[in-house]
Amino acid sequence: MLTLYSYPELFGVADNNGYGLKVFAFLKLAGLPFTHRHVFDASVAPRGQLPYIVDDGESIGDSETIIAYCVQKYRLTLDAALTTAQRRTDHLVTRMLDDLYWVMSYSRWKDDRFFPAFRDGFIAQHAQIDEAGLNKAREYNAQRYFYQGIGRYAPEQAYARGLADLKVLADLVPAQGYVHGAKPSSVDAGIYGFIANIYFFPIATPLKAFVVSQANLVRHCEAIHAVISR
């Protein structure tokens, strides 16, 4: 059976990283059986990054590569009815979520106002990780943010980027149903992966304030969450 390796759950979501939660949601929505293993150490993962899957002895990393692999090998039909225009939209949304990732991560690890709540919540649910370990991870992430660029922004500038991304999602997600109709597709799994990691976290970041103010984003997130939690 296919095995998904991803970061640990937190605050009621199956993975506290948007990419791992995206793959988890996709596999659930597609109805593909899998085993889920939570790990902290990504050193054995392809390119040293989570999530990754192991299937028939083969390791595949990168969320989009994982999804493409599963679609092809298992003939998954979640996106089979999409038009060319809809697939273009999905591509653009996927790339925008890559931008949102950095701001969301910044809000947890970089911003002094919110890191203590994230740290304490993480330790409360994962006692094997202590404060020293999380502080070390924070230092590592600070280097990532600097070289990526988001770490050179003042907080209000960083959040402006993330809020602009969320505004696009709020304009895209319908009041009822899903992005491309009555049934969810892979883009809905991707959106859920990131929105759930904002919405379900009891940390009052500017990103959280925006999400909870958008009834359509909340409804979409809760609808996907209900389906994949069965």
Secondary structure, DSSP 8 states (H G I E B T S, - for coil): --EEEE---BTTBS-SSHHHHHHHHHHHHHT---EEEE-S--TTSGGG-S-EEEETTEEEESHHHHHHHHHHHHT--TTTT--HHHHHHHHHHHHHHHHHHHHHHHHHHT-TTTHHHHHHHHHHH-TTS-HHHHHHHHHHHHHHHHHHSGGGS-HHHHHHHHHHHHHHHHHHS-SSSBTTBSS--HHHHHHHHHHHHHHSS----HHHHHHHT-HHHHHHHHHHHHHHT-
